[in-house]
Amino acid sequence: MKRIGILLVIFANSIFAQNYCTLQLLPSALQTSLVAYYPFCGNANDASGNNNNASVTNATLATDRFGNASSSYDFNGTNAFIQSTTAFFNNNWNNYSISYWMNTSNTAKVYQSCFNTLPHNSLQMAYNFPGPQSNFVHFSANATPSVQAWNITQYSQGTYSTYVNNQWYHIALTKNGTVWKFYVNGVLDAVFSSATPITTTLTNVMFGAIINPSTSLSDQFFQGRLDDIMIYNRTLNSVEVASLTCVLPSDPTSISGSTIACTGSQMTYSVAPVNGATSYSWVTPGNWTGTSTTNAISATPGFGGLFSLEAINACGKSTAVTLNVIVNSPPVITATTNVPLLCLGSGALLSASGASTYVWNPGGGMGAIIVANPTVTTTYTVTGILNGCSSNTTITQNVTICNSLGEQMEEETPFHVYPIPSLGEINIHIRKQEGIIEIYNTLGLKIKEYRTDKNAEQINIKLNSGIYFVTYLSENGKVKSFKKVIIE
């Protein structure tokens, strides 16, 4: 036994979940009056603290109903049994309860004893006796264990008779004075009363077989697995019995989803469907928006922190699984061109900044700088990524038809530049009107700017060797003319 859910009607129906291989891990109410407890966690020792340990004969450790290794015992149906090394059980206790899990692997086999006393004729709980007891679990009780008889009740059973191979079933028997109650899977299945006086006799307990009083040999071997055998000298109530059958959801696997979230985006996180879960409880980091009761959640980021998920059913909650998520802001992307007005057939350098990687469209170029050769005025979108977050911006590359000197061809050119090429100084002759002269280098950096008015006619400018682009803009910033200048 590794993991069960316990429902108690104490303090508003609290729900508990734990790995109950030791007494201290049980809820305190279920520790009360526990005389012997065999969780079969690697051995047949008594975990109640009363040292009613048991010896194992030919039974082998096996997985339990949760798939935990070495957490139940498998009985081969021919010569396997487990027997306590001390005599501690008293059928004359005014109140007692016996609880165990069984999983038969052979429903065709008759005479399968699950729980018995030694001597045999005190109390027995068994499965699939022939005749009316076929495919039933029943119990028999005797007032005097030394007498080979069942004089209190023999083969008392309820109505449940649909046991199948390789399926776990919970069986419980409670005694309260002269009344016995028999439960299957937490549901009351039979009630029996008897006022027959019972002799006080301490007996050993035996699981998976009996010692036949006629032959003194083991007999009635169980075939399958037994687990979580609990013996109380008090009467468990119906809610406590039902709680012993409660199975918590399995623990969720890891949360799937990005560990980096970007402000303003919609993020989705999920886990694989959890066995036994009827709903899910998500806890998001601070200031996130989004809720869900399924195994997936979509939410908008707030602060960075832990996502937490628990699987839920009527028995309780699974262990929480978490994922740490970092929240980053998208980068602010800027884009420029080194040639505001490009001559047809020439190339321009488009530059982006603000991120660590870039993708340009159209063209699919990558990098902070690309060469663009559009044949018509084209708007480019550049997407930048920084710290796992992305954003984009656009830049329009204007294209015009130029003459052989790289001059924009317009009928009314507002200015002239000469000489071209030049040895270090150029003259700009301006038609008398207000405007702006801007000079760019081949990296797209503006190196000079002049404002003209109606009185300006000529500007002399000294430049270092290289290639420059002279742009004339109207007073409102509209490009009116563009010239390419070579300084030797």
Sequence and secondary structure as in RCSB ss.txt:
>XXXX:A:sequence
MKRIGILLVIFANSIFAQNYCTLQLLPSALQTSLVAYYPFCGNANDASGNNNNASVTNATLATDRFGNASSSYDF
NGTNAFIQSTTAFFNNNWNNYSISYWMNTSNTAKVYQSCFNTLPHNSLQMAYNFPGPQSNFVHFSANATPSVQAW
NITQYSQGTYSTYVNNQWYHIALTKNGTVWKFYVNGVLDAVFSSATPITTTLTNVMFGAIINPSTSLSDQFFQGR
LDDIMIYNRTLNSVEVASLTCVLPSDPTSISGSTIACTGSQMTYSVAPVNGATSYSWVTPGNWTGTSTTNAISAT
PGFGGLFSLEAINACGKSTAVTLNVIVNSPPVITATTNVPLLCLGSGALLSASGASTYVWNPGGGMGAIIVANPT
VTTTYTVTGILNGCSSNTTITQNVTICNSLGEQMEEETPFHVYPIPSLGEINIHIRKQEGIIEIYNTLGLKIKEY
RTDKNAEQINIKLNSGIYFVTYLSENGKVKSFKKVIIE
>XXXX:A:secstr
   EEEE SSTTT EEEE  SSGGGS HHHHTTEEEEE  SSS   TTSS   EEEES EEE  TT  TT EEEE
ESSS EEEESS  EETT SEEEEEEEEEES TT   EEEEEEESSSSEEEEE  SGGGTT EEEEE S TTSSS 
 SEEEEE S     TT  EEEEEEEETTEEEEEETTEEEEEEE        EEEEEES EE TTTSSEES  EEE
EEEEEEESS   HHHHHHTT          BS SEEETT  EEEE    TT SEEEEE  TT B   SSSEEEEB
  S EEEEEEEEETTEE   EEEEEEEE     EEEES SEEETT  EEEEEESSSEEEEETT  BSSEEEE  S
S EEEEEEEEETTEEEEEEEEEEEE B TTS B  TT SEEEESSSBSSEEEEEE SS EEEEEE TTS EEEEE
EE TT  EEEEE  SEEEEEEEE TTS EEEEEEEEE 
